[in-house]
């Protein structure tokens, strides 16, 4: 793969993969306490993930990220399983990212794209167009992404300016920040913990392309993109949540275009239109990140002989085209089932409601699958330190005992987030807590079982290849 990525490129990928603007609006529904949850989740989950990712990236700066790290420390079985648990949610992230663009279009005009089949058609078109762009040369694709990340940052800047302009023109904040009760975590808002943990997922995503960083800068870029990208993510989540609370209040979380509305309200229609264009451009381009980064997991697994070798083939642009086509096909199948087939073949309530249930349950379940892969970040560091002490000492960024603390904090956070997600329905108007628990838990279990079976096949394939090599066949 051509080494064309710079510090700016990796920082842009990191920021776009983790910062999801709509999460800020959802967090604002809890009021001032959302800031406390953002910071708690940042310390007990995001920071351990960032530091462990940095350590693994410095130890093994090669293509494949979690697959590469776990394969080198724990072997074929767990390497494939960890990669599967990280890869599968990435496919749904491709669909949900484009779905956010549709939500914004619906928010701008109530009559647009109301039926599931209409949403499905637009999603399919976006996936196909995105696939065409994703198989182009990486330098071209990355240039487009960098521009859209710049547009997102411009939107965040406008949102921030709108917030302070609102306050400086004499308006009182729409949310109370002055009472201790406003900052009190409790059972009524603890559901936010699990949700915000999920908002910090993805620290390892850019390093799926580690070997495509310019060689002379590789380890320096790994350090710096994680440092600056992390600060940018946390700052952006905090300022955009603050913006909703100040201008619109917790009730603003129910507005699908709340950020456009608050800029309109504080700075006028022109600034609001600029914000809308910036956000729509980002939501149309950003999902491609998951397609071209997670394709590297398939590429590396295919090179190692654990997947069909056709997935490792590159096109003329040196892009893993077959892996990208496969992922796009999976995304199209999921779209067809969620928006065309199931809502109309099974007349259970309104088609739109059933489509929402299918998509939301799938999103929650695959998020739990992704959370299942996160402890491997911590385990890989600890095992690498034991098995390769000289290499670990050469690139160590923290004393070894601190990695045990990070592992404890990160793993417990994952477990709490999983339990929290299972016990609290994301769509209580459509699914009761019991139905939600059964649907999400069952789907998660099915996905994990599929991953374990795939890992067994991969290990068996690896053993077969070793036997053939020893036998001279």
N, C-alpha and C positions, 0 to 999 in steps of 0.2 A: 504494500500500500504506500502511495507517495506521501512523504512527510511534509505536509504543507500547513499544519495548524500552529498558530502562535498563542501567546498568552491571552491576547484579546479574544481570539476565537474560542478558546477553552472557557474563559470567563463568561462569554456570551452563552455558550451551551449550558454551562452550570446554572446561570441565572434563569434562562428560559425553561430549563427542565424542572426547576423547583418552584420558582415564584409563579403562583397561579392567582391572579388578581381577585377572582371571585371568592377565594378563601377568606380574604380580608373582609368582604361584605358579610359572609356567613359568620365569621368570628364576632363582628360588631353587634350581632343580635343579642349577645350576652351582656352588653354594656361595658363599663369600665374594666370589669374583671378580665376581659379578654386580653388586655395588655399583660396581666400577671400570667395568664396561661401561655401566651406567646413566649414570654421570657423563661418560664419553667420548662416548657417543652424544648426551647432552644438549648438550655443548659443540660437537661437530663437525656436528651435524645439527639438533637442536631449536632451539638458540639462533639459528643462521642463518635458520631458517624463521620463527621468531617475529619477529626484527628486520626481515626482508624483508616479511613480512606486515604489520607495523606501518607500514612506510614506504609500501607500496602502498595500504593502507587510508587513510592520511592524504592521499595524493596524489589518490586516486579513491574517495571515500567513497560509492559508489553500489551498487545491487543487482547481484549476480552474481559477486562475488569474482574468482576466477581467470579466468573468462570475460571479465568486464568489464576487468580489468587487461591481459590479453594482447591482447584485441581493440583496446584503445586504444594499445598499444605496437607490436604486431606485425601487426595486421590480422586479417581474417576467418578465413583458413585456420588459422593457429596458435591464434587465440582459440577456435575451435570444437574443434580437436584437444585443446588443453589442458583445456578444460572436459569433453570426453568422457572423457578419461583420469581426471579427478577424479570425474565423475558415476557412471560404471559401477560402480566399487567400492562406492560408497555404497549401491547397491541390494542388493548382497550383504551389506553391513554391517547392513542392516535384517534380513535373514534370520539372519545369524550372531548378532546381538544377542539375538533371540528364542530362538535355539538355545542360548545360554548359560543362559537361564531353564530350558529343558528339561534341560540337563545338571545343573543344581542340583537339580531335582526328582528326577532319576534318582539323584543322590548321596544324597538324603535317604531314598529307598526303592528298593532294588535291583530290585524287580519292576515298577516303573513305566516305561512308554514304552520298551520294549526293542526292538520291531519298527520298522523304518523307516516303515511306513505310519502307525503310531500317532504317531510324531514329526511326520510330515508333516501329519496332521490337526490337531494342536495348533498347529503353525507357521501353517497356513492360517487357523485361527481367530484367532490373535493378530494376523496381518497384517490381516485384515478388521476386527477390532475397533479396531486401531490406526489404520486408515484413517478410520474413522468419527470418531475423536477428532481426527485430524490436520486434518480439513477444518472444524473449529470455529474460532471467532475466536481469533486468535493470543494475545490477552491471557489467555484461558481456558486454552489449551494451555500457554502459558509458565508460568502459575501452577502447573499440575500438574507440569511438569518441575522447577520450582524446589523443590517439596516433595520430589520423589523424589531430587534432588541432595542436599537436606538429609538425607534418610534414608541416602544413601550415605556422606556425611560422618560421620553418627552411627555407621555401621558401621565406618568407618576409625578413628574415635575409640575404639570398643570394642575393636577389634583392637589398637590401640596400648596401651591400658590393660591389656589381657590380657597383652601381651608383658612390660611392666614389672612387672606383678603376679607373673608367672611367675618373673622374675629375683629380685624382692625377697623371695619366699617360699623362696629358697634353692636353686632349680633351676639347674643348669648349662646353658648354651646347648647346643642339639642340634647345633651346627655349630662347627667350629674356625675361629677368627678370628686366632689368635696366630702362625701360621707364615707365612713369606714365600711359600711355595708355594701357600698358600690364596688368595693375591691375584694369582697369576701368569697372565696371559692366554697362550693357546697354541692350537695346532691343535685340541686336544680340545674347547675351549670357544669357539672363534671363531665357531661357528654362532650364538652368542648375539648377536653384533654385528648381524647382519642382522635378527634377530628384534626386538631392542630399537629399532633404527632404525624399524621398522614400528610399534612401540608409540607412537612420537611423531608419527605422521602425523595431520593434521587441523587444523593451526593456522589455516588459511584458512576452515574450515567456517562459523563464526559470521558472517563478513563477507559471506557470500552474502546476508545480510539487512541490509546496512549502511544502506540507505535507510529501514529501519524503526526505526532508532534515533532517539530524539527529536532534532530538528534542532539545538537549542541546545546539546546535549551531545555531538554526534556524534563529533567528533575527540577530545574528552576521553575518551569511553567507549572508543573504539578503542584508545587508549594504555593505559588503566587495566585493561581486561578482559584484554588480552594480558599485562600485567605480573603481575597477581595470579593470573590463571588459570595462567600458566606455573609460578609458584612453587608453587601448589597441586598441580599435576600432578606435578612432580618430587618434592616432599615426600611425596605420597601413595604414589608408586611406591616410594620408598626405605623408608618406614616399614612398608609392608605386606610388602615383600620381607624386611626385617629380622625381621618377626614370624614369618614361615614358618621362616626359618633358626634363630631362637632357640628356638621352641617345638616345631617338628616336624622340622626339619632338611631337607636337600635331598630326602630321600625323600618328604617331605610334598607335593611338587609333583605327585605322581601321584594325590592325593586330590582329587576334583572339588569337594568342599565343605571344603577345608582350612581356610578362614578361619572357618567356623562351628565346625569341630572344635576349632580352637585356642582360640577364645573359650569353648567348652564346657569344655575342659580346664583353662583358667586361671581362669575366672570363674564357671563353673557353667551349668546348663541354661537358666535364665531368660535370662541374657545371651546365650547361644548362640541361643536362639529369637528374641530381638529382632534379633540380627544377621541371621538367616535371613530374617525378614520384610523388613527393610530392603533386603537385597540382591535378593530376589525382586521387590520393588516396583520397584527401579531397573532390573533387567534386562528387565522387562516394558514400562516406559515409555521408557527411554533410547533404544532403537532408532528411536523416532519422530522423533528429531532429524534423522536422515539423510533421512527422507521429506520433512519440511517445509523443511529447508534446501536440499537438492539440487533440490527442485521449483523453487526460485528460478532455478537455472541454466537449466532448460527454459523457464521464464517469460520470462527476458530474451532467450534465443535466439529464442523465438517472436516476441517484440515486434520484434526486429531482422529478422524475416522469414526466418530460417534454419531454422525448424521450423514445422510447421503452426500457424496462428494460434489454433486452438482450445486449444492448450496454454497460451495467455496469458490465458484467460478466468478471471475470479474469480467465486466464488459469493457468496451474500448475506452471508456472514461475512467477505468480502474475503480469502479464502484461494484460492490457485491450485489449485482442486479438480481440474480436468482433468489437470494435471501430476501431482498426487498420485495420482489414480486410475491413470494410466498407469504410474507407478513401482510401485504396489502390484500391478498386473497382471503386470508383469515379474517381481516377486518371487514371485508365486504360480506363474507358469510355471516358474521355476527350482526352486521347492519341489516342484512336481508331477514334474518330471523327476528330481530328486535322490532323492526319497523314495517315489515311487509307480511311475513308469514304468520307468526304467532298472534299478533294483535287482531288479525282478521279471521284466522282459522279457528280460534278458540273464543267464542262469544261470551267471555266472562267480563261483564261490565262494559265500559266504554273502551274502544281500541286505544285511545290516547292514554287511559289509565293503565291498561295492561302493558303498553309499551314502556311507560314510566317505571312500572314495577320491575319488568325484566331488566331494563338498563340499570336501574339503581341497585338492585340486588347483585347484578353482575359486577358493578363497579365496587360495591362494598366487599364482595367476596374476593375479588382479585387484588384489592388493596390489602386484605388480610394475608393473601398469598405472598404479596411483596414484603409485608412485615415479617413473614416467616423467614425470608432470606436474609434479613438484616443481621441477626446474631452471628451469621457466618463472617461478617466483617470483623467482629471482635475475636471470634475463635481463630480466624486465620492469622491475626497478628500474634496471638499468644502461642500458637503452634509454630509459626515461623521463627519466633524468638527462641524457642526451645530447639528446633531442628536445625536452624541455620544461624547460630549465635554470632559468628563472625560477620555475616552479611547484615544481621540486625544491628549490631554495634556500629557498623560503618555508617548506616543511614538512620539511626535511631533519632526520633524527634522528641521523645519523652522518656523518663525513667520507666523501666519495665513494670514496676508495681502499679504505676498510674494506669497502665492499660487494663489491669484487672479491675480497677475502679470504673473505668470507662465501659468495660464489658458488663459489669454489674448494673450500672445506670441504664445503659442502652437496652440490655435484654429485658430488664424489669419494665422499662417504658414500653417496649414492644408488647409484652404480655398484657399490661394494663390497657393499652390501646386496643388490642384484640378483644379482650373481655368487654371493654366499654362499647366497642362497635357492635358486638353480638347482642348486648343487652338493651341497646337504645336504637329504636327504629328511626331511620332517616326520613321515612315517609309515613308517619303515624296515621295520617288520614286514609292511607291506602292499605297498610299492613300493620296489624297489631304486633306488640312486642314478641308474642309467642310465634306468630307466623313469620315475622322477620328473622328471629333466631333460627328457626328451622330452615328457612329458605337460604339465608346467608351461610349458616353453618354447614348445611348440606352441600351447597355449591363449592364452598371452600374445601371441604373434605374430599369432594370428587376431584378437584383440581390438584390437590396435594397427592392423592392416590395416583393420578395420572403421571405426576412428576416422579414419584417413587418407581413406578413401573418403567418409565422411560430411563431412569437411572440404572435400573437393573439390566435393561437391554444394552445401555451404553457400556456398562462394566463388562457384560458378557462379550460384547463386540471387541472391547479392548483386550480381554483375555484371549479371544480367538486370534486376533492379529498377532499378539505376542507368541502364541503357540505356533502359528504359521511361520513367523520369523525364525523361531528356534529350530523348527523342523526343516527350514530351507525351502518352503513351498512358495 
